[in-house]
């Protein structure tokens, strides 16, 4: 009962937050100014300064399955968008990469789990797929990728059990 109450409270909070801002970039984002973009999408999680301008990062986690990068030119106008939680980007994650390298490719993780015996952390990314999977990156205490791959998020565990038969 408590779990159900928590879920509906969380869902109501998300609905209120998303009423103020959009989940994804607006259709006519190219040419849009930073102020207008943030008014429609909400504040970015991260702003990275690049040689040619700025990149705003909009993760839609912890349960959202998208992270949007919006690129702005030097004058502050949007030039393009990119949804970065993709198989192509996951395949670019290799052992030895730094934590910042992963953030540059995928943005903020939806969930972080501590590993036992102070071995590091696991970053979890939900993403759009036909199975109930998420992408996981294991980081060492030195903030380097130890391993990466696919796993089953907690909300999917037990869905394939046939214990009611």
C-alpha positions, -999 to +999 in steps of 0.1 A: +000+000+000+028+024+009+046+016-023+015+023-043+010+056-025+046+066-032+042+057-069+011+079-073+026+108-054+058+106-076+036+104-107+017+135-097+049+154-090+063+145-124+031+156-141+033+189-124+069+194-133+064+184-169+034+208-172+059+236-169+084+223-194+085+199-223+101+164-223+119+168-256+131+197-276+105+218-294+099+209-331+113+242-343+143+243-320+168+253-347+173+291-344+156+293-310+174+314-284+187+299-251+161+318-229+132+305-250+146+270-251+150+269-213+115+283-209+101+254-229+125+225-216+133+237-181+169+244-168+196+221-182+214+197-160+248+207-174+261+234-196+294+226-215+314+253-233+327+240-266+349+257-292+320+265-315+295+274-287+277+257-259+260+224-253+230+222-229+222+187-215+187+177-205+185+142-190+150+130-185+157+105-158+156+087-134+128+069-152+129+088-185+146+070-214+161+100-231+189+125-226+188+155-250+219+175-259+210+209-275+239+227-292+240+265-293+262+286-315+284+315-302+254+338-304+233+315-282+210+301-309+202+264-312+218+247-341+209+210-335+196+185-310+208+150-303+192+122-282+223+105-268+210+073-251+215+051-281+231+018-289+257+036-311+269+057-281+267+027-257+291+008-281+316+037-277+320+031-240+353+011-234+372+000-203+397+026-192+376+056-203+372+083-176+341+091-158+340+125-176+344+107-210+312+088-202+294+120-191+305+137-224+288+108-244+258+100-223+251+128-199+241+122-163+231+087-153+195+080-143+206+061-112+239+055-094+246+023-073+274+019-049+294-013-051+303-033-020+337-032-004+343+003-018+349-010-053+333+020-071+299+027-085+276+016-113+259+042-135+225+031-149+209+046-180+173+037-190+168+039-227+143+032-254+144-005-263+121-035-270+132-053-238+132-043-202+169-034-201+191-005-191+227+003-199+252+001-170+287+015-166+309+002-138+334+028-126+364+021-104+374+043-074+399+059-098+368+070-119+376+049-148+353+025-167+359-011-155+331-026-176+299-017-194+269-037-206+232-043-203+212-053-172+177-056-159+163-026-139+146-034-106+111-027-119+115-055-144+127-082-120+101-109-115+080-100-145+089-132-163+084-154-132+054-178-134+050-182-097+012-177-099+007-209-118 
